[in-house]
Amino acid sequence: MRSIWNGAISFGLVSIPIKLVNATESHSISFRQIHVSDGGRVRYRKVCELDGEEVPAAEIGKGYEEADGSIVPITDEDLARLPIPTAKTIEIVSFVPAEEIDPLQMDAAYYLAANGATAAKPYTLLREALKRSRKVAIAKYALRGRERLGMLRVVDEVIAMHGLLWPDEIRQPEGVAPEASVTVREAELDLADALMATLGEVEIASLHDDYREAVEAMLAAKTGEGFEPTEAVVEPAGGQVIDLMAALESSVRAARASRAGGSGDSAESAESGAPAEVTPIRGRRAPAASAPAPKAVGGKKSTASTGAAKRTAAGAKSGGGGKKSTATAKGAAAAGSGGGAGSGSRTRTAKSTSTAKSASATKSASAAKSAGTGRASASGTGAGAAAKKAAPRKRSSA
């Protein structure tokens, strides 16, 4: 690789001769500007404003434009005479943990190669010291006419340097964060964590530039005159408001199906934009349904007691019942109705009473009704027998 800068690393009193090599390269496809009517290339020419003549690169220098528009010429000799110790030296100023470096400061990346056999020993010493300390070195250096800030770290067996922006070159994120106050629920965070865990990790080496590959395929087809342009199908952005919980759940299902190697219905629905299906989540309580009001027990008791009284009266009548049995039956019916009304009143005044108490009251009322019915039946039978003996004398006297 071709070096772009030669100098030395200043590590205290140790000087390490190095060469600076670009660590990155761009694979983006560049286009030329052409004249649409005839396909001729459009070029930019550097022309002097004073005489209108085109100026070759060898005659182009540097100059600083002042506020009034006048130009102050600056030569390479002027820049070389500046009292900057980093003109040809990468001066290490401190060693800090890598976590203290804000990724926003990261700029271009370079490899530092040992320049010559004498540089091998101090180069290796600095590399191993960085490894053992688990820190990075902060340095200052000059490149392309300005002083810069750098960070030295170990990559495999090589010392790499990342150009850093100066702290005052990082803009504050004012007005970037959402202004509205938003509350995120624990259930939503749990689903987000589940989605992150399902997506898992990816090997960076497996990622590639799909756009560049599509452009290369298009260029190959146009060169071979077999290219037919087609319009890409773009889904409308729309302003559809979606349920965040449902979208997260669908995303988790689609990610799981993708990790499993199958397309899955969930993945298809997620890609097709179908409405997400909401499924119950542990820890989310459904709104409590209003409990049905307890039915009045007194009404049932009154009806049952009336029916029992009617059956008792019918039994007394079939046994030749007289006035006493009828009165007894009416008394039993009245007692039953009175007990039912009393139970209904207690139920209305104490709606919060437990079901066990209501069942106990019902059993007690039933037992009372049974006892009253038995007494009414016995009384009715005795009265009927007495009336039967007295009946012949009344008919004979008539």
Order of alpha helices (4+ residues) and beta strands (2+ residues): beta-beta-beta-beta-alpha-beta-beta-alpha-beta-beta-beta-alpha-alpha-alpha-alpha-alpha-alpha-alpha
